[in-house]
Amino acid sequence: MANPKWKTPRSKTRSRRAANWKLSPVTSIECPQCHSAKLPHFVCPACGTYDGRAVVTPKEDHAGHSHG
């Protein structure tokens, strides 16, 4: 088997490895209750339902509060 004449540069090795690393987009589905985007198999953050029943109370937006 042939031996390489020169050491492969680190940049070439890393760019070759990085070419195969792809980040897949986050999967999201539409909530059947409120029709907002949510993660599959997770409670809807907008309405708090899962599998057709209310599981948690949805968090309210605290825009007027300051934590200073």
Rosetta blueprint (number, residue, H / E / L):
1 M L
2 A L
3 N L
4 P L
5 K L
6 W L
7 K L
8 T L
9 P L
10 R H
11 S H
12 K H
13 T H
14 R H
15 S H
16 R H
17 R H
18 A H
19 A L
20 N L
21 W L
22 K L
23 L L
24 S L
25 P L
26 V L
27 T L
28 S L
29 I E
30 E E
31 C L
32 P L
33 Q L
34 C L
35 H L
36 S L
37 A E
38 K E
39 L L
40 P L
41 H L
42 F L
43 V L
44 C L
45 P L
46 A L
47 C L
48 G L
49 T E
50 Y E
51 D L
52 G L
53 R E
54 A E
55 V L
56 V L
57 T L
58 P L
59 K L
60 E L
61 D L
62 H L
63 A L
64 G L
65 H L
66 S L
67 H L
68 G L
